[in-house]
């Protein structure tokens, strides 16, 4: 599967540009995940995962600190998609949240 990037699939935004998605200056994963745009992209990623092994990259060393794990990983797992973390030492670790939604 070729590498691809899509600005519409995420990235930092200013709170003023996206009212209703922030609580006390921090993004609300629940509000973001409830949006139509997020749901559409989540569906795209889940469909890719059925045919390929997509890689969502993050610079966090610890998967528990990764916003993709907390925002996207739990929701993909709830859809039945296998989520695996590549640890700093190269080991693969199944996500702790497999099969359940919640943080």
JOPE-V18320 format. One record per residue. N is the residue number from 1. RES is the residue in three letters. PHI is phi in degrees with one decimal (* if undefined). D_FIRST is the distance of its C-alpha to the first C-alpha in Angstrom with 1 decimal. Layout:
<<N:RES:PHI:D_FIRST> <N:RES:PHI:D_FIRST>>
//
This chain:
<<1:UNK:*:0.0> <2:UNK:-71.0:3.8> <3:UNK:-70.0:6.6> <4:UNK:-149.9:9.0> <5:UNK:-129.9:12.6> <6:UNK:-145.0:15.0> <7:UNK:-56.4:18.7> <8:UNK:-72.3:19.5> <9:UNK:-94.3:17.5> <10:UNK:146.5:19.9> <11:UNK:109.8:22.0> <12:UNK:-66.5:25.6> <13:UNK:-132.0:28.2> <14:UNK:-78.5:32.0> <15:UNK:-53.0:33.9> <16:UNK:-65.7:36.1> <17:UNK:-79.0:33.3> <18:UNK:-137.5:32.3> <19:UNK:-60.7:35.5> <20:UNK:91.1:35.5> <21:UNK:-97.8:32.4> <22:UNK:-119.6:34.4> <23:UNK:-127.4:37.1> <24:UNK:53.0:39.3> <25:UNK:80.0:36.8> <26:UNK:-116.7:33.8> <27:UNK:-65.9:31.0> <28:UNK:-92.8:31.5> <29:UNK:-60.3:28.4> <30:UNK:-63.9:30.1> <31:UNK:-66.4:30.9> <32:UNK:-63.6:27.5> <33:UNK:-67.0:25.8> <34:UNK:-78.2:28.4> <35:UNK:-73.4:27.5> <36:UNK:-62.3:25.9> <37:UNK:-63.8:23.2> <38:UNK:-62.8:22.1> <39:UNK:-60.3:22.2> <40:UNK:-65.2:20.1> <41:UNK:-68.5:17.3> <42:UNK:-58.5:17.7> <43:UNK:-62.7:17.4> <44:UNK:-62.4:14.1> <45:UNK:-65.8:12.7> <46:UNK:-61.6:14.4> <47:UNK:-65.4:13.1> <48:UNK:-59.5:9.4> <49:UNK:-66.0:10.7> <50:UNK:-74.4:12.4> <51:UNK:-108.4:9.5> <52:UNK:-139.5:6.8> <53:UNK:-120.5:7.9> <54:UNK:-66.5:7.7> <55:UNK:-121.9:9.9> <56:UNK:-102.4:12.9> <57:UNK:-94.5:14.8> <58:UNK:-147.4:18.6> <59:UNK:-90.4:21.3> <60:UNK:-69.9:23.7> <61:UNK:-72.4:24.8> <62:UNK:-103.5:26.0> <63:UNK:-55.8:23.7> <64:UNK:-66.5:26.9> <65:UNK:-98.2:27.1> <66:UNK:-84.0:23.6> <67:UNK:-66.9:23.8> <68:UNK:-66.2:20.3> <69:UNK:-65.0:21.6> <70:UNK:-73.9:24.8> <71:UNK:-97.4:23.4> <72:UNK:-97.1:20.0> <73:UNK:-56.5:19.9> <74:UNK:-64.7:23.1> <75:UNK:-76.8:22.3> <76:UNK:-64.9:19.0> <77:UNK:-61.7:21.0> <78:UNK:-64.6:23.7> <79:UNK:-86.4:21.4> <80:UNK:93.5:20.7> <81:UNK:-84.1:17.3> <82:UNK:-71.4:17.3> <83:UNK:-118.7:17.4> <84:UNK:-129.9:17.6> <85:UNK:-98.1:18.7> <86:UNK:-96.8:18.1> <87:UNK:-79.7:21.7> <88:UNK:-57.3:23.1> <89:UNK:-88.7:24.2> <90:UNK:93.9:20.7> <91:UNK:-68.6:21.8> <92:UNK:-100.5:19.8> <93:UNK:-131.1:21.9> <94:UNK:-58.6:21.6> <95:UNK:-63.1:22.4> <96:UNK:-65.6:26.1> <97:UNK:-95.8:25.8> <98:UNK:-52.2:24.0> <99:UNK:81.0:25.5> <100:UNK:-138.4:27.7> <101:UNK:-106.6:27.8> <102:UNK:146.2:29.9> <103:UNK:-114.0:30.3>>
//
